[in-house]
Amino acid sequence: MVMREGLNGWLLYRMEGVMDRIYGARKRAVYGGLPGTVVEIGAGAGANFRYYAPGTRVIAIEPNRAMHPYLWAAARRRGIDLEIRSIPGEASDLPDNSVAAVVGTLVLCTVADPQQVVARIQRMLAPGGRYIFLEHVAALPGTPLRGLQEWMQRGWRWCFDGCHLNRDTQHIIQAAGFARVDMDCFVMRSRWMPFAPHIFGVAEK
Ligand SMILES: C[S@@+](CC[C@H](N)C(=O)[O-])C[C@H]1O[C@@H](n2cnc3c(N)ncnc32)[C@H](O)[C@@H]1O
């Protein structure tokens, strides 16, 4: 398990350029308006740091300690003022109504309890605060892609640190009680990738 966690950290670090090509334009479109302090849930190897303004204070909630050296290195490279909390998002202890912005990318697929993580995000946000999300999600029920996702699910989860291919994350975010949710759905160009369907958007408290 520990070895797999380390391997996933290395993989995320190596994939940063690829992820920038896939997601960079969308991220740049919304990250520009972020405040000086951002809470990031499941920050991984720091793939988002390149889009934050230098000097941004990032409170990274990242339970996998194998990610931490990558996070520190990314913070140094990008001029980020980093604090790491080595706890799961489900147990995040930031005070209610205290945070202006939360970012979570490719993380609700992996957490043990996505409803609880989104509820915590909702609680920590101040009124008017924003949760920016980017997630791969389940394909529509009954489609061949959904069949592929279900078929691959067990092995995929084992390989990729608990990642679920078949989560209806859009409904979890929509049901979480945000005042407003702007959500785009998009499918990656290679549409037969099991993680091709995505959601991207901003939820406002
Ligand atoms: C696929 S990676 C995504 C990393 C990064 N957000 C990105 O976009 O590259 C998922 C991350 O979520 C973290 N994670 C797993 N369970 C978590 C939990 N319960 N709470 C917060 N983060 C968690 C993992 O350690 C990993 O760093």
The ligand as a Tripos MOL2 file, in Angstrom:
@<TRIPOS>MOLECULE
LIG
   27    29     1     0     0
SMALL
NO_CHARGES

@<TRIPOS>ATOM
      1 C1         -5.8170   11.6760   -8.2600 C.3       1 LIG1
      2 S1         -5.0380   12.5590   -6.9900 S.3       1 LIG1
      3 C2         -5.3170   14.2430   -7.5230 C.3       1 LIG1
      4 C3         -4.2840   15.1910   -7.0220 C.3       1 LIG1
      5 C4         -4.4140   16.6350   -7.4630 C.3       1 LIG1
      6 N1         -5.5890   17.2440   -6.8990 N.3       1 LIG1
      7 C5         -4.3970   16.7730   -8.9650 C.2       1 LIG1
      8 O1         -5.3400   17.3400   -9.5400 O.co2     1 LIG1
      9 O2         -3.4180   16.3480   -9.5690 O.co2     1 LIG1
     10 C6         -6.1220   12.3820   -5.6000 C.3       1 LIG1
     11 C7         -5.5310   12.9560   -4.3210 C.3       1 LIG1
     12 O3         -6.4960   12.8960   -3.2690 O.3       1 LIG1
     13 C8         -5.8310   12.4970   -2.0740 C.3       1 LIG1
     14 N2         -6.8180   11.9110   -1.1660 N.ar      1 LIG1
     15 C9         -7.1830   10.6230   -1.0420 C.ar      1 LIG1
     16 N3         -8.1120   10.4790   -0.0790 N.ar      1 LIG1
     17 C10        -8.3270   11.7260    0.4190 C.ar      1 LIG1
     18 C11        -9.1840   12.2380    1.4430 C.ar      1 LIG1
     19 N4         -9.9940   11.4430    2.1220 N.pl3     1 LIG1
     20 N5         -9.1430   13.5620    1.6890 N.ar      1 LIG1
     21 C12        -8.3270   14.3870    0.9800 C.ar      1 LIG1
     22 N6         -7.5030   13.9470    0.0050 N.ar      1 LIG1
     23 C13        -7.5130   12.6420   -0.2730 C.ar      1 LIG1
     24 C14        -4.7790   11.5180   -2.5530 C.3       1 LIG1
     25 O4         -3.7640   11.3360   -1.5970 O.3       1 LIG1
     26 C15        -4.3030   12.1980   -3.8180 C.3       1 LIG1
     27 O5         -3.2960   13.1200   -3.5540 O.3       1 LIG1
@<TRIPOS>BOND
     1     1     2 1
     2     2     3 1
     3     2    10 1
     4     3     4 1
     5     4     5 1
     6     5     6 1
     7     5     7 1
     8     7     8 2
     9     7     9 1
    10    10    11 1
    11    11    12 1
    12    11    26 1
    13    12    13 1
    14    13    14 1
    15    13    24 1
    16    14    15 ar
    17    14    23 ar
    18    15    16 ar
    19    16    17 ar
    20    17    18 ar
    21    17    23 ar
    22    18    19 1
    23    18    20 ar
    24    20    21 ar
    25    21    22 ar
    26    22    23 ar
    27    24    25 1
    28    24    26 1
    29    26    27 1
@<TRIPOS>SUBSTRUCTURE
     1 LIG1         1 GROUP 0 **** ****
